[in-house]
Amino acid sequence: MSKDYYKTLGVPENADGDAIKSSYRELVKKYHPDRNPGDNKAEERFKEIGEAYDVLHDPKKRRQYDQLRKYGAYDPRRPNSGGAGGFQGNINMEDLLRGGMGDIFGDLFGGRRGRGRQRVRSQAGQDLNLTVSVDFLTVALGGKVKISVPGDGRCPVCKGSGGQPGTDFDQCPVCEGSGTVSQQQGGFAISRPCSRCLGRGVVPRQPCQRCHGTGRAPGDTAIMVTIPAGISEEKRIRIPGRGEAGEGGAPRGDLYVRVVPKADGTFRREGNNVITEEDIPLTTAVLGGKLTTQTIHGEVSVTVPAGTQSGAKLRLKRKGIANKAAGRTGDHLVILRVSIPRKLTKKQRELFQKLSELD
């Protein structure tokens, strides 16, 4: 199999959901584009980690993936590879996760033999999964961001048909209109899309000049995505009809966007609570006083009690992230760090000396 998602996340095959989530979070932080600017390998690793987590954290997808691993799959780097029983079908993981095991094994055990049908039905486009980095405040408060969606889109000239506008279509001479061809391997009939007609069952007399008959045009597409306030890394945003273009004019797949907050030097998140740290003078810690701190909702003045110790927390209720699903808003926690002066003036030293004598 060309992709080992367990290896990608560095977890064993019997890892539970918590272990998968923990490993995912550590790897995302390590390979985050903000921590590796200009590192193309780290960026590619970051995308692979997101793809692996999309599969392994979903129980249904993980069961399907494990079943495919059990039977083996074709690796494009090793054409003669195969699993138990000589199974060598060239199976695409996205096809598995979109259509399920039933469609795939239906092909393998005689569902589509490549003959007897005039034309294959259109195939919907594949879903796309993207992981994007978004500013902390946008993740916390919600907003809109522009993202670039990679992959092939439907050709604007032929509308995905592969033929020049106005041309006629003939039955494919290779698959005889079925859209698939079969090959006996290891006792099974392995069915694959016809490479001549690309699974359409027909071929244009005059291929489209823009896409050369593929029905797709390369290029990224920029779209605006609405980020729900307080979305977690475990959740995905589904955008219908923004995946890959379908074959033969079929509908596009969907786009799933996972949001990862960019590293922020001011705020960090724990659930729906937001945490910041503030330094306070020794005199304020001893005598008490006022402190102005920054929250995601703006500046807030807080009271520092007399006798505050370093590491103490001040809680600002309902100043954190709003969770509409739970019907509540988190708090803002300010962790106080007492600042000890490194150098003292002569007068300050005398005063501290007198305080020491009193103690």
Summary of the structure (lengths in Angstrom):
residues: 359
radius of gyration: 29.2
end to end distance: 72.4
largest distance: 102.9
contacts: 1056
relative contact order: 0.11
helix: 27%
strand: 28%
